[in-house]
Amino acid sequence: MQPDFLDGADYLGTAVTDGYLCNVWEKVDTIWYYEDVHTKRPVRWDFYDGISTHVITFEVGAVLLDDSVTQAPAHCFNQEIKNM
């Protein structure tokens, strides 16, 4: 059953995103909503303008995403600090 805020949305089926099997809905070509099939918790939101928001929870000792998703790229740490 879809969440109330998705009234009028089209169910697109399931897809795996961020390591979760998700139900996927699309509403008025502006938002795509992904929820975990098992827990019904939100996992990801995609918007018409290309913005994608991933819902992250923190669990001690849990490893769900690889470093390429959660770690800033190395070049972010190799810049010299310039005095202004």
Secondary structure, DSSP 8 states (H G I E B T S, - for coil): ---GGGTT-EEEEEEEETTEEEEEEEETTTEEEEEETTT--EEEEEETTS-EEE-----TT---S-HHHHS--GGGTS------
